[in-house]
Amino acid sequence: MRIRVFLLCVTFWTCMPAGYNFLYSQAGRFYSSGNELSNSLINQVFQDHTGFVWVATENGLNRLDGHNLKKYHAVPGDSSSLKNNYVHSLHQDSRGIMWVGCLNGLQRYLPETDNFEEIPLYNGTSRAYPHIMKILETRNGDLWIATSGQGCFVLPASNRERNVFHKRLTDSLDSDFLTTLYEDPKGNLWLSLREGSIWKYNNINGTLKKIPYPAGFEDPGEVSAFCHDKQGSIFLGSLAFGMFRYDPHQECLVHIPYENGTKSLPVKSLLADSNNRILIGTDGKGLKYYDREREQVRDYPSYSTLMDLTRTKVHCLMEDRDGNLWMGLFQKGVYVSPSNPSGFTYYGARSYQHNNIGSSCVMSLACDQNDNLWVGTDGEGLYRVDTNGVTMLHLQPSDHPGSHFPSTIMSLCPDPENNLWIGSYINGIGILDTQTGRFSYRNDLLGQKALRYNVAVGAITRGKDNTLWIGTWGHGVYHVDPYSGTLIRHYY
């Protein structure tokens, strides 16, 4: 009975189909314009109160429900469609209204009819059609709209219909070209202008203050993102000089250096996640994070097997209600990193970083006394990989008939003398001297019958007395002494 159970386990593991990959399920998900999204120029990723994830692009709006994706586009002559295919900003207010900011105006989404309604913006008595950069509801219920070229528009909470926006802070700022809005934990409103200046607006008493940069950072470029952590510290990111922290005592900004000493870092997005990490998206430099102990920005460790996240344009970041991290990768698409990654490092053809063991199915694994990993494949022979993931050796079969080394390695077993026992699909069993690389078949251990037929060796294990147990397909289990060449017993 024990032998039968052993054979069942051997069959299960060696017959596992190539697509049955537990590690790949932790690789995340990538949405691109090639397979799903309306466009790869991603401006924002947003999750609404019902759990739908919306993706704003420069050519349409997308809605994902976990299974299906719906695309929304501007339809000429249809006022209930998107106003413009260039969608820059999304926001859902406390009343559940979904706001959509386009290149030339503002709309709200009507879920009952699955279409859109335009909301007018006014500069005095004149109708305005601005480029919407950011939509934000403050804690007092006012809805603020930051635009590029026409300043700020506000809809007071007292307007229950939420149907008329009027311009505010008209003459107080250096420019009408805003990049973003942000409300801090104390209710102050922060505004950034295209040339880089930062303003803090007290929404209670109406005072407005310009926040100075430290010496040497007077021209920071566009400031595109703000966030705060659970301690109430406020951070902002600039395209020229990376990340800054606000010092409330001195009422100024403190620069946070990048780990390699580079002064410049093009920051496009910031996110304070549920674990109180500050994640930093850059324009072409990938994903970073804030190291509080070292007071510096550091490279975020990437375990993605789908793409190289160190060189991507991470223009927006969003954490969904399940803790998954969504990254809007400008010119690529949307990448979703799972909240509970496997912790494993993937090696194989699907990895941009560790594609060093070919593309064939992995049939067997073994670790030798030097912690090197031996990888037996289906069709590409045997690989040896060191502890750093570097391929040190590849023993591949010859293209000629009767190749000396087997092509399909079904089982591996190291012994105390630095030898590696190899079970193949049709060539039986052999032994590899890992020091010299010399390989020889030892089918004599399986008796005369094995010498006359092709034997598939599906499993090899070493007993406490250093004898070998050899499981085969169709020929039973052999218990042998490899040193004396004695067949101890054949279970068939």
Stockholm file with secondary structure:
# STOCKHOLM 1.0

chainA/1-492         MRIRVFLLCVTFWTCMPAGYNFLYSQAGRFYSSGNELSNSLINQVFQDHTGFVWVATENGLNRLDGHNLKKYHAVPGDSSSLKNNYVHSLHQDSRGIMWVGCLNGLQRYLPETDNFEEIPLYNGTSRAYPHIMKILETRNGDLWIATSGQGCFVLPASNRERNVFHKRLTDSLDSDFLTTLYEDPKGNLWLSLREGSIWKYNNINGTLKKIPYPAGFEDPGEVSAFCHDKQGSIFLGSLAFGMFRYDPHQECLVHIPYENGTKSLPVKSLLADSNNRILIGTDGKGLKYYDREREQVRDYPSYSTLMDLTRTKVHCLMEDRDGNLWMGLFQKGVYVSPSNPSGFTYYGARSYQHNNIGSSCVMSLACDQNDNLWVGTDGEGLYRVDTNGVTMLHLQPSDHPGSHFPSTIMSLCPDPENNLWIGSYINGIGILDTQTGRFSYRNDLLGQKALRYNVAVGAITRGKDNTLWIGTWGHGVYHVDPYSGTLIRHYY
#=GR chainA/1-492 SS CHHHHHHHHHHHHHTCCTTCCTGGGGSCEEEETTTTCSCSCEEEEEECTTSCEEEEETTEEEEECSSCEEEECCCTTCTTSCSCSCEEEEEECTTCCEEEEETTEEEEEETTTTEEEEECEEETTEEECCCEEEEEECTTSCEEEEEBSSCEEEECTTCTTCCCEEEESTTTSSCSBEEEEEECTTSEEEEEETTSCEEEEETTTCCEEEECCCTTCSCCCCEEEEEECTTCCEEEEETTTEEEEEETTTTEEEEECBTTSCSCCCEEEEEECTTSCEEEEEBSSCEEEEETTTTEEEECCCCCSSSCTTSSBEEEEEECTTSCEEEEETTTEEEEECSSCCCCCCCSTTCSSCCCSCSSCEEEEEECTTCCEEEEEBSSCEEEECTTSCEEEEECCCSSTTCSSCSBEEEEEECTTSEEEEEESSSCEEEEETTTCCEEECGGGGCHHHHHSCCCEEEEEECTTSCEEEEESSSCEEEEETTTTEEEEEEC
#=GC SS_cons         CHHHHHHHHHHHHHTCCTTCCTGGGGSCEEEETTTTCSCSCEEEEEECTTSCEEEEETTEEEEECSSCEEEECCCTTCTTSCSCSCEEEEEECTTCCEEEEETTEEEEEETTTTEEEEECEEETTEEECCCEEEEEECTTSCEEEEEBSSCEEEECTTCTTCCCEEEESTTTSSCSBEEEEEECTTSEEEEEETTSCEEEEETTTCCEEEECCCTTCSCCCCEEEEEECTTCCEEEEETTTEEEEEETTTTEEEEECBTTSCSCCCEEEEEECTTSCEEEEEBSSCEEEEETTTTEEEECCCCCSSSCTTSSBEEEEEECTTSCEEEEETTTEEEEECSSCCCCCCCSTTCSSCCCSCSSCEEEEEECTTCCEEEEEBSSCEEEECTTSCEEEEECCCSSTTCSSCSBEEEEEECTTSEEEEEESSSCEEEEETTTCCEEECGGGGCHHHHHSCCCEEEEEECTTSCEEEEESSSCEEEEETTTTEEEEEEC
//
